[in-house]
Amino acid sequence: MPSPLTKAVIPAAGLGTRFLPATKAMPKEMLPVVDQPAIQYVVAEAVAAGLHDVLMITGRNKSALENHFDKVGELEQVLTAKGDLEKLEKVKYSTDLADLHYVRQGDPKGLGHAVLRAKMHVGHEPFAVLLGDDLIDERDVLLTRMLEVQSERDTSVIALLEVDPAQAHLYGVATVEPTDDDDVVRVTGLVEKPAPGSAPSNLALIGRYVLRPEVFDVLERTEPGKNNEIQLTDALQEMAGRDDLGGVHGVVFRGRRYDTGDKLDYLKTIVKLAADRDDLGPEFRDWLVGYAATLNPHGDDSGAA
């Protein structure tokens, strides 16, 4: 029987250059999404799926990640003395969220290399990988479904999202065959960011994976690919053709996914999540509708409302 999954790996060693100068001294994973850092959404998603053992792959100047999930006794004492129990609960929530571990990536050699750094911690168990740029709405099920598919089929599982074919070159893209489950496909091929117009499908990889531990052996012999980095996609391409490694299957996700990987999508994410909040949403939506009515979509003064 497949081993039960207990561990999640979150690569968080990137420099966040798209958000400079904000990320000059602060990890991009700590950028706030409404009122909590992006990384907390990702850890909470892993925990909600039953994965309480979380390893972060970090780099230099990432100590804020560890500090955020650490206990802050002085702050807790101040909030307790003030009787501000609501804020105290929020502070303690991140501290108690998961059993967190950290290892540095060292040389920035790509996502595949970052995942490989988890080998000693993961051992011989299947494990999940969650990328911090993709936030999955807590109301939609993705990771739990991926864990089910991994357990049922003893395979590696990737998350797939249907995208506009004109945007497929921005993603890793899968070639697939149907299975007896409507939301599950068998992956027969993968290509990382194909040339525009050459993508084999419109099913794009998004940042959730559930992998058999054999991926480490494959990554160790995977040569650097695009951008001279060790690509996880290249290792999965090999595993997709190996029945002895369980192959690769995909879960086609049709729920709400938020991209925080660039400034425009980051802003859209904040607006969408804030608008859906019970505490902020009603007032924020009223303001947003009124503000939107004053905007000129052309970005100049001609014909402004």
N, C-alpha and C positions, 0 to 999 in steps of 0.2 A: 504494500500500500504506500502511496506517496506520503512523505513526511508532512506533518502539520506545519503551517507557516507561522512564525513568531516574529520575524525580523524584517525591518524596513531600512532601506539605504536612501539617504537624501544627499545627492551631490550639491555642494554649496561652496565651491572653491573659485567660482568665476569672479572676474574683476568688475563686472557691471559697468563697462565703459559707455554703454548707451545712456547711462543716467548721470554721467559726470556733469557738473562737479559734485552733485549730491552724494555720490558714492566714493568720493576721494578719501573720506575718513570713515564712512559707514558702509557696511555690507549691503549690497542691493537687496538681499533677502530680508533685511530689517526695515526696508521702506514701508511706511504704514499703508494699509489698505483699510480705509475708514479709521478704525481705532485699534487695530492690532497689526503687527508686522506680517508680511506675506508668508514668512516661514511658519508661523504659528498655524495658519490655515492648513498647511501641508502636513504638519505633525498631527494635528487634530484629525485629519482625514485618515491617516495611518492607524491611529488609535481607535477610531470609530469602526474600522474594519477588523479590529482585534490584534493589531500589530503594535505591541507596547515596547518592544526592544528596537530602538531607533539609533542608527549610526549615521552621523553627518560627516561627509567628506569636506573638509574645510581647507583654508589656506591662510596665508599671512593676513594680518589685519582683520581677522574674523572673530576676535574674542567677544564681540558684542553678541554673537549668537549664543555662546556659552553663558554669558551674563544674563541674557534674557530668560533662559530656562533655569537659572540658578536661584537659590533662595536669597532674598534681600531682607535680612532681619531688621535693619534700621528702618527701612521703608514700611515694613509690616507693623513695627512698633508705633510709628507715627500715625498710620492709618487707624490702628486699634485705639490709640489715645484719643483721636478725633471722633471715634465712633463711626467712621466712614466704612461701614462693613461691605458696601457694594464694591467699592474700589479694591478693598482688601481681598475680596473673593476673586476678582479678576487677576490680581497679582499672583495669588496662590495657585490659581488655575494653571497658569503656564508653568509654574514650578513643579507641580504634581502631575503634569500631563502625561509624561512617558518616562521610561528608563532610557536616558539619552547618553550616547557615547560619541566621541569625536576622534577623527584621525585626519592628519593633513595629507593632501594629495601630493605636495612637493611640486615637481615639474608639471605645468599645465599641458598635458598631452592628450586632452580630449575626454569625452564622456566615457568611452570604453576604459581608458586608463583610470578614471575616477572610480568606476565600478570595480575594477580589479583591486583597488586599494582596500576593498571591503572583504577580501577573501579570508583573511585570518579571523575576522569577527564572525562571518557568516558560517564558515565551515562547510559541511556537506548537506545543508538544508536548502530547499527552495526559499526564495526571498523576494521581496518587492522592492522596486526602485521608483521613487517619486521625484520628479523634477519640479523645482520651485517656481518656474515661470508659468506653469499651468495650475490654475486653481479650479477644482471641481466643486460645483454647488453641492452643499451638504444635503440638499433635498433630493439629489439624483444619485443613483447607485452606479458606481463604476468599479472601484477597487474590490468591493465585496464580490461582485459578479466575476471579476477576473480570478479571484482566489478560488471560487467555486469551479471555474473551468479548469484551472490548473490541477485541482484535486481530482476532478472527475476524469481528466484525460492524461494526467501525468506529463504535461507538456510545458513549454514556455509560452507565455501569453503577453501580447502587446495590446495597447489601446489604440483603436483606429477611429477617425472622425472623417465624415464625408466633407470635402472642401470644394470650393469653386475650382474647376480644372485650371483656370488661369492663375490660381495661386498655388498649385501643387508643387511648383519648383521651389517653394520656400520650405518644404517639409521633406522628411523621409517618407517614401511612398511604397505601398505594398501591392504585390500581385497576389490574388487570393482565389480560392475555390469555396463554394458553399458547403455547409455541413447540415446536419439535421436540426440544428438550432438556428432560429432566425437571426439572432444577434451574434453568432459565432461563425467565423470563417477560418479555413486552413490557409496559412500563408505559404506561398510557394516561392516568393522572391521579394527582395527589398532593395531599394536604391535610395541613397542619401542625396537629397536636393537635386533631382534630375534637371537637365537643361530644359528651359521653357518649351512646352509643346511636346516633350518626349516622355512624360510620366505614364507609367503603365496603367494607372487607375486614378481615381480621385479620393482614395482612402489613404489619409495621412496619419502618420504616427504622432500621437501626442504623449506627453511626458509621464506615462504610467506603464510599468512593466512588472510582470511576475515571472521570475527566471529560475530555471533549474540550475543547480550549482555547477554543472558541467560548463556553464558559460565562462567560468574563470579559466579553464584549460584552453578554451577556444580563444579568449582574449589574449592569453599569454603568447600565442603564436600569430595573432592578427597583426599584419603589417600596417604602419600608418597609412591612412587614406587621404580623403579630402582635407585640405588645410594642414597636411602633415600631422594629423592627429589620429589616435586609435579610436575608430568609430565603433560604437556599440552596434550600429546598424550592420556593419560588415560582419561582426560575429554572429548576429542573428540570421544574416543571410546564409552563413554556413550551417547553422543549426536547423534552419528551415528545410534543408535537404538531407538531414540526417535522422532517419527513423530511430536509430539506436540512441539518439539524444532526445527523443520525444517530439521532434519537430517543433514548429511554432504555430500557434493559433492566435487569432485576433478577436477581440470583443469590439463590435461596432457600437460606439457610444452615441446616443442621440439626445443626451441631456445638455445641461448648461455648463459650459466651460469658459473660463475667463483667462485671457492671456495677459500676463504682466511683463512680457519680455521686451517691450519697447514703450516709449513715453505715451504715444497715442492710445495704445491698447490698455496701458496701465490706468490712464485717466478714465477710459470707458469702464473699466472694471470697478473703479471706485464709485462712479455714478450709478452703475447697475446695482451694486451691492447695497449702497446707501439707500437707494430708492426702494429696495425690498425690505429694509429694516422696519420692524414694528415701532421702534422708538424714534427713529429719524425719518422714516419714509413719508408719512403723511405731510409733514411740514416741508420736507425737502422736495417732494414731488410738486407741491403747490408753487414753491419758489422756482423750480426748474422749468415748469410749463410757462410761467410768466416771463422768466428770463429768456427762454428760447424764442418767445414771440418778438423779442426786441432785436434778435440777431438777423444779420444779413448773410445768407448762405454764401454769397460771393466774396465776402471778406472785405468789402470796401464800403464807401458811403453812399453809393448809388442805389436808390430804391430802398433805403433802410426803413424799417418799420418805425 
